C-alpha cells in the first residue's frame, strides 16, 4: 500500500524559545523615579486647574484641545490629536462634546476633502481670556517654591528630557497628515 503524499509546503516544527533572562530585582521607590514625580506633580497641577475652570463648564480633556487651538486655530483633527497626545477616537469624542457646547466647529478641508479642520467659535476664543489666567496662577503657585533661576533650569531640563524620550519612542516621528 502506497502512502499518500502531502501537497503544499512543509512547515518545520516550532523551535523552543530561549529562556528570557530575568533582571535582578531592584528596589525603586516612587520618590526616586523622575517619571513618578512628574506624574504626581502634573496631577497636582491638574487638580488645581480643574477646580478653577470647572465653573466655566470646561473639563481637563477640553482644556488641552482649547490650549492647542488658542495657539493655532484651524488644525486638522489628526494634528490636534498629535499635539494634545490623545488617540483619535478620544479626540473625536471630546470634539463632539465641544461642538455641542458651541466652542468649536469642524469644516472639511477645501484642498483635501479627506481632512477635517477644527476652528474655535467666538465663544471658544473668548474663553482664552477667561481661563488662561488660571493656568498662569497654577504655575505661579508651583514656581513659588523655587527661585526664578531654578525655574529656568527646570524648564530647560524638561525640554531636554522630553527630546530624549521622543528620540527613543517606538516608530519615531510620523507625518500624520501625509
C-alpha positions in Angstrom: 0.0 0.0 0.0 1.3 3.4 -1.0 1.5 6.3 1.4 -0.4 9.4 0.4 1.8 12.3 -0.5 1.2 15.7 1.2 0.7 18.7 -1.0 1.9 22.2 -0.1 4.9 23.4 1.9 6.3 21.5 4.8 6.2 23.6 8.0 9.1 23.0 10.2 8.5 22.1 13.9 8.5 25.2 16.1 11.7 25.8 17.9 11.8 26.3 21.6 12.3 30.0 22.6 15.4 30.6 24.7 14.5 31.3 28.3 14.2 35.0 29.0 16.9 36.3 31.2 15.2 37.9 34.2 16.9 41.1 35.5 17.7 41.0 39.2 15.1 42.6 41.4 16.0 46.1 42.4 14.0 48.3 44.8 12.9 51.5 43.2 10.8 53.7 45.4 8.4 56.0 43.6 10.1 59.1 45.1 13.3 58.1 43.2 11.5 57.9 39.9 11.5 61.1 37.8 8.5 59.8 35.9 6.6 59.2 39.1 7.4 62.7 40.4 6.4 64.3 37.1 3.1 62.4 37.0 2.4 63.3 40.6 3.2 66.9 40.0 1.1 67.0 36.9 -1.8 65.6 38.8 -1.5 68.3 41.4 -1.4 71.0 38.6 -4.5 69.4 37.0 -6.5 69.2 40.3 -6.0 72.9 41.0 -6.6 74.0 37.4 -9.7 71.7 37.0 -11.2 73.3 40.1 -10.7 76.8 38.6 -12.0 76.1 35.1 -15.0 73.8 36.1 -17.3 76.8 36.8 -16.9 77.7 33.1 -18.1 74.2 32.1 -14.6 73.2 30.8 -13.1 69.8 31.7 -9.4 69.0 31.7 -10.0 67.0 28.5 -11.4 70.0 26.8 -8.7 72.2 28.2 -5.9 70.5 26.3 -7.8 71.0 23.0 -8.6 74.6 23.7 -5.0 75.3 24.6 -3.8 73.8 21.3 -6.4 75.7 19.3 -5.7 79.0 21.1 -2.1 78.5 19.9 -3.1 77.6 16.3 -6.7 77.6 15.2 -7.8 75.5 12.3 -5.7 72.4 12.9 -6.8 69.1 11.4 -8.3 66.6 13.8 -5.4 64.4 13.3 -2.8 67.1 14.0 -4.8 68.2 17.0 -4.7 64.6 18.4 -1.0 64.5 17.9 -0.4 67.9 19.6 -2.5 67.0 22.6 -1.2 63.5 22.7 -4.5 61.7 22.6 -5.7 58.9 20.4 -8.0 59.9 17.6 -11.2 58.2 18.9 -10.7 60.1 22.2 -10.2 63.3 20.2 -13.4 62.8 18.2 -15.4 62.2 21.4 -14.0 65.4 23.0 -14.6 67.4 19.9 -18.2 66.2 19.6 -18.8 67.4 23.1 -17.1 70.8 22.4 -19.0 71.2 19.2 -22.3 70.6 21.1 -21.3 73.2 23.6 -20.6 75.7 20.8 -16.9 76.0 21.4 -15.6 74.7 18.1 -16.8 73.9 14.6 -15.4 71.4 12.2 -15.0 72.1 8.5 -14.0 69.9 5.6 -10.5 71.0 4.3 -11.0 72.7 1.0 -7.7 71.4 -0.5 -8.0 67.8 0.8 -11.6 66.7 1.4 -10.4 63.7 3.5 -9.3 66.1 6.2 -11.4 68.0 8.8 -10.1 71.2 10.3 -11.2 72.4 13.7 -11.9 76.0 14.4 -12.8 77.8 17.6 -16.1 79.7 17.7 -16.4 83.2 19.1 -17.3 81.5 22.4 -14.3 79.2 22.3 -12.0 82.1 21.5 -13.5 84.2 24.4 -12.6 81.5 26.9 -8.9 82.1 26.4 -9.0 85.5 28.2 -11.1 84.0 31.0 -9.3 80.7 31.5 -5.6 81.2 30.7 -5.1 83.4 33.8 -6.0 80.3 35.9 -3.2 78.3 34.2 -0.8 81.2 34.9 -1.8 81.2 38.6 -1.3 77.4 39.0 2.2 77.8 37.5 2.9 80.7 39.9 1.8 78.5 42.8 4.2 75.7 41.8 7.1 78.1 41.0 6.7 79.9 44.3 8.7 77.1 45.9 11.8 77.7 43.7 13.9 80.7 42.5 13.4 82.2 39.0 16.9 80.8 38.1 15.9 77.3 39.2 12.6 77.6 37.3 14.5 78.4 34.1 16.9 75.5 34.7 13.9 73.2 35.3 12.3 74.2 32.0 15.5 73.5 30.2 15.8 70.1 31.9 12.2 69.2 31.0 12.8 70.2 27.3 15.9 68.0 27.2 14.2 65.1 28.9 11.2 65.4 26.5 13.5 65.3 23.5 15.5 62.4 24.8 12.3 60.4 25.3 11.0 61.4 21.9 14.2 60.2 20.4 13.5 56.7 21.9 9.8 56.4 21.1 8.8 53.3 19.1 8.3 54.1 15.5 9.8 57.6 15.7 8.2 60.7 14.2 5.4 60.1 11.8 3.8 62.7 9.5 0.2 62.1 10.4 -1.3 64.5 7.8 0.5 62.9 4.9 
